[in-house]
Amino acid sequence: MKALTVVPLTKDSARLDEVAEPPESDGPVLVQTLAVGICGTDIEILSGGYGWAPPGRDRLILGHESIGKVLEAPDGCGVAKDDLVVGIVRRPDPVPCANCAVDEWDFCRNGLYTERGIKEHDGYLSERYRIQPKFVVKVDPDLGLLGVLLEPTSVVAKAWEEVDRIGGRAHWDPKTAVITGAGPIGLLAALLGVQRGIDVHVIDRMTSGLKPDLVAAIGATYHTGSIADAVEGGPDVVMECTGVDSLVLDAMQHVGIGGVVCLTGVSSGGHSISIDGGTLNRNMVLENEAIVGSVNANRRHYEAAAEALAKADDKWLARLVSRRVPLDSWQDALDRKPDDVKVVIEVTPS
């Protein structure tokens, strides 16, 4: 079968290979891959900046944002033939640590977890894959290929859970939220905020085009300025989805009293920025502000994401998938265009 493989930490090593059928040791559920989304992590792996091959191997099958159709499944496992499904990315470490032992593998404490398509476990960018029932999530069949958005939605479902947990340390009834970044994560974070009845404001650089239109279409407000300009007095929630250092600092400085800043973007590092650390510390302490980082997701976050997508307007979701690229033309998915939001590689032509 065909698969997109890469030698981690080696630039320009990606190629479309013929590989063996997925091993039965991966699980009894056999899935035909329909499409795989491309995100910043994939780009980083392809550029040689990240990733780990499976033990004893040089090459890794890429891809962690998937949608597929079940070909085989044991009776009573929770999924059946022809179900649309998404594979969970992370696997608990084998020790296991205290968190992995209770299925909170997104909080693995010893770093021995694996991740499909990223860290020591082949991903989903192959024509077929196998998986354990515990790590596969059923998708509303009406979503079709749009189920490929479930993995990034799981990331923001977890982020909102983190915000609520921390905000709930006191009376918590958030009215306003600012989302920085109108990429897939930012837009999906905005969607879940709107679904919660919150007044959502999205900040990005584009002054016109698809991104402002998508924000307006869900009833949120689009801005190109600062957080201070977006919400007077500071929002209850800031969800930072870019990793841009200046926006991270802006979020810390301008969240409202008793507010929560959730960082979901990963910074590249190597940049210096001048801050008044004393004033920042003073404000955070005196105003009971909190900052939390959030990454990855476990099963309940995938299930929450599936519910959120099932409730969303499928026409709006369809606009997020801005381009579909055939597997044989996978390089085209890496060529970013101005109005790209989420680009997917169609492994099985629709």
C-alpha positions in Angstrom: 0.0 0.0 0.0 1.0 3.6 -0.5 2.2 5.8 2.4 3.9 9.1 2.9 7.1 8.5 4.9 9.8 10.7 6.2 13.2 10.3 7.9 12.7 12.4 11.1 15.2 15.3 11.6 16.2 15.0 7.9 15.1 17.8 5.6 13.6 16.9 2.2 13.5 13.2 3.1 9.7 12.8 2.5 8.5 10.4 -0.3 5.5 8.4 -1.3 6.5 4.8 -0.6 5.1 1.3 -1.1 5.0 -0.1 2.4 3.8 -3.4 4.1 0.2 -3.8 5.3 -0.3 -2.5 8.8 0.8 -5.0 11.5 -1.9 -6.8 13.4 0.0 -5.8 16.6 -1.4 -2.3 16.0 -4.9 -3.6 16.7 -7.8 -5.6 15.4 -9.7 -2.6 13.8 -8.7 -2.2 10.2 -9.4 1.3 8.7 -9.2 2.6 5.2 -7.8 6.1 5.3 -10.0 8.7 3.5 -8.1 11.9 4.2 -5.4 13.4 6.5 -5.1 17.0 7.5 -1.8 18.8 7.3 -0.8 21.1 10.3 2.3 22.9 11.6 3.6 19.8 13.3 3.7 18.0 10.0 5.5 20.9 8.3 8.1 20.9 11.1 8.6 17.2 10.7 8.9 17.5 6.9 11.4 20.3 7.3 13.7 18.1 9.5 12.9 19.9 12.7 11.0 17.3 14.7 9.8 13.7 14.9 11.0 10.2 15.9 10.9 7.0 13.8 9.6 3.8 15.3 12.3 1.8 17.2 14.6 0.0 14.8 13.4 2.0 11.8 14.7 5.0 9.8 11.4 6.1 8.4 8.2 7.2 9.9 4.7 7.2 8.2 3.5 10.8 8.6 0.0 12.0 9.5 -2.0 12.4 12.7 -5.2 14.3 11.7 -7.2 11.5 10.1 -10.7 10.4 8.9 -11.3 6.9 7.8 -13.8 4.1 7.2 -13.7 0.8 9.2 -13.0 -2.2 7.0 -12.9 -4.8 9.8 -13.7 -4.7 13.5 -14.4 -7.4 16.1 -18.0 -7.6 17.4 -18.8 -5.5 20.4 -15.7 -3.3 20.2 -17.6 0.0 19.8 -17.1 0.5 16.0 -18.4 -1.6 13.1 -17.7 -2.0 9.4 -18.3 1.2 7.4 -18.3 3.4 10.4 -16.5 6.7 10.0 -13.7 7.0 12.6 -10.8 9.1 13.7 -7.7 7.7 15.3 -6.4 9.2 18.6 -2.8 10.4 18.3 -1.2 9.8 21.7 -0.6 6.4 23.4 0.2 6.0 27.1 3.8 5.2 28.1 4.5 1.5 28.9 5.7 2.1 32.5 3.1 3.7 33.0 3.4 7.0 34.8 0.6 7.9 37.3 -1.3 9.8 34.6 -1.0 7.3 31.8 -2.1 4.6 34.3 -5.5 6.3 34.5 -5.9 7.2 30.8 -4.7 10.8 31.2 -2.0 10.2 28.7 -2.1 13.8 27.5 -0.4 14.6 30.9 2.3 11.9 30.6 4.9 12.7 33.2 7.9 10.8 32.0 7.9 11.5 28.3 7.7 7.8 27.3 4.4 8.2 25.4 4.2 7.6 21.7 2.3 9.6 19.1 1.1 8.3 15.7 2.7 10.1 12.9 5.0 12.1 15.3 6.8 10.1 17.9 7.9 6.4 17.5 4.6 5.2 16.0 3.6 5.2 12.4 0.9 7.7 11.5 -2.3 7.6 9.4 -1.0 8.9 6.1 -1.2 5.5 4.5 -4.0 3.7 2.6 -4.8 1.6 5.6 -4.0 1.4 9.2 -4.8 -0.8 12.2 -5.7 0.4 15.7 -6.9 -0.7 19.1 -10.6 0.0 19.8 -9.7 2.1 22.8 -8.0 4.6 20.5 -10.6 5.0 17.8 -13.5 7.4 17.9 -16.7 7.2 15.9 -17.7 10.3 13.9 -21.2 11.4 12.9 -21.7 10.0 9.4 -23.2 13.3 8.2 -19.8 14.9 8.6 -18.2 12.8 6.0 -14.7 13.9 5.1 -15.1 16.9 7.5 -14.4 14.5 10.3 -10.8 15.2 9.5 -11.3 18.3 11.7 -11.9 16.2 14.8 -8.3 15.9 15.9 -7.6 19.7 15.9 -11.0 20.2 17.5 -10.0 17.8 20.3 -7.1 20.1 21.1 -9.3 23.1 21.7 -11.9 20.9 23.5 -9.2 20.1 26.0 -8.1 23.8 26.1 -11.6 24.9 27.0 -11.8 22.2 29.7 -8.6 23.5 31.2 -9.9 27.0 31.2 -13.1 25.9 33.0 -11.2 23.9 35.5 -9.0 26.8 36.5 -11.7 29.4 36.2 -13.9 27.3 38.4 -11.5 27.9 41.4 -14.0 30.7 42.1 -17.4 31.8 40.8 -16.9 31.3 37.0 -19.3 32.7 34.4 -17.2 33.9 31.6 -18.8 36.5 29.3 -16.0 37.4 26.9 -13.1 35.6 25.2 -10.3 36.6 22.8 -8.8 34.1 20.5 -5.5 35.1 19.0 -5.0 33.5 15.5 -7.5 32.6 12.9 -5.9 29.4 11.7 -7.7 26.0 12.2 -7.0 25.9 15.9 -8.1 29.5 16.5 -11.3 29.2 14.4 -12.2 25.9 16.1 -11.5 27.5 19.5 -13.8 30.3 18.5 -16.5 27.9 17.4 -16.5 26.1 20.7 -16.5 29.4 22.6 -19.6 30.6 20.6 -21.3 27.2 21.3 -20.8 28.0 25.0 -22.6 31.3 24.6 -19.5 33.4 25.1 -18.9 36.7 23.3 -15.9 35.7 21.2 -13.4 38.0 19.6 -10.8 36.7 17.1 -7.5 38.6 16.4 -5.5 37.9 13.2 -3.5 39.8 10.6 -5.7 39.4 7.5 -7.8 42.4 6.8 -10.2 40.7 4.4 -10.9 37.3 2.8 -11.9 33.9 4.1 -10.8 34.2 7.8 -12.8 37.3 8.7 -15.8 35.9 6.9 -15.5 32.6 8.8 -15.3 34.5 12.1 -18.4 36.6 11.2 -20.3 33.5 10.1 -20.3 32.0 13.6 -21.4 35.3 15.2 -17.9 36.2 16.6 -16.1 39.5 16.1 -12.9 39.9 14.0 -10.1 42.3 14.9 -6.7 43.1 13.5 -5.5 45.1 16.5 -4.5 44.2 20.1 -6.4 42.5 22.9 -6.8 45.8 24.7 -8.5 47.2 21.7 -10.7 44.2 21.3 -12.3 44.0 24.7 -12.4 47.0 27.1 -11.2 46.0 30.6 -9.8 42.7 29.3 -11.6 39.5 28.5 -12.4 36.7 30.9 -10.5 34.2 28.7 -7.6 34.6 26.2 -6.9 31.5 24.2 -3.5 32.1 22.4 -3.3 29.9 19.3 -0.3 31.2 17.4 2.8 30.9 19.6 3.9 34.3 18.5 5.9 35.8 21.4 4.4 39.3 21.2 0.9 37.9 21.3 1.7 35.6 24.2 2.9 38.6 26.1 -0.1 40.7 25.1 -2.4 37.9 26.4 -0.6 37.8 29.8 -0.8 41.6 30.1 -4.4 42.2 29.0 -6.5 39.3 30.4 -9.3 40.6 32.7 -9.3 40.4 36.4 -9.6 36.8 37.6 -9.2 35.7 34.0 -7.5 32.7 32.4 -4.9 32.7 29.6 -4.6 29.4 27.8 -1.6 28.9 25.6 -2.1 26.4 22.8 0.5 27.7 20.2 4.1 26.4 20.3 6.7 29.1 19.9 9.8 28.4 17.8 12.2 30.0 20.3 15.3 32.0 19.6 13.6 35.3 20.0 14.0 38.0 22.7 11.4 40.4 23.8 11.6 43.1 26.5 9.0 42.9 29.3 8.4 44.6 32.6 8.4 41.4 34.6 7.7 43.2 37.9 4.6 44.9 36.7 3.4 41.7 35.0 3.9 39.7 38.2 2.2 42.4 40.3 -0.9 42.5 38.1 -1.2 38.7 37.9 -0.9 38.3 41.6 -3.2 41.2 42.6 -5.8 40.3 40.0 -5.8 36.5 40.5 -4.9 35.8 36.9 -3.8 32.4 35.7 -1.9 31.0 32.8 -2.0 27.4 31.6 -0.4 25.6 28.7 -2.4 22.9 26.9 -1.5 20.4 24.2 -2.7 17.1 22.8 -5.9 15.4 24.1 -7.2 12.2 25.5 -10.3 10.2 24.6 -12.9 12.4 26.3 -11.6 15.4 24.5 -12.0 13.6 21.1 -15.6 12.6 22.1 -16.3 16.3 23.1 -14.9 17.4 19.8 -17.1 14.9 17.9 -20.2 16.4 19.7 -19.1 19.9 18.9 -18.6 19.2 15.2 -21.9 17.4 15.0 -23.7 20.5 16.3 -21.8 22.9 14.0 -23.0 24.2 10.6 -21.5 21.7 8.1 -21.3 24.5 5.4 -19.1 26.5 7.8 -16.9 23.5 8.5 -16.6 22.8 4.8 -15.2 26.3 4.3 -12.4 25.5 6.8 -11.2 22.7 4.5 -9.9 25.2 2.0 -8.1 22.7 -0.3 -8.1 18.9 -1.0 -5.0 17.5 -2.5 -4.7 13.9 -4.0 -2.1 11.7 -2.3 0.0 11.5 -5.5 0.3 15.3 -5.4 1.1 15.6 -1.6 3.7 18.2 -2.2 1.0 20.7 -3.2 -0.4 20.5 0.3 2.7 22.1 1.6 2.5 25.1 -0.7 0.6 27.6 1.5 -1.8 29.9 -0.2 -3.2 33.2 1.2 -6.6 31.9 2.0 -5.6 28.4 3.2 -7.1 27.4 6.5 -6.9 23.6 6.6 -5.4 21.7 3.7 -6.1 17.9 3.5 -4.5 15.1 1.6 -7.2 12.8 0.1 -5.7 9.3 0.5 -8.8 7.6 -0.9 -10.5 9.7 -3.7 -14.0 10.6 -2.9 
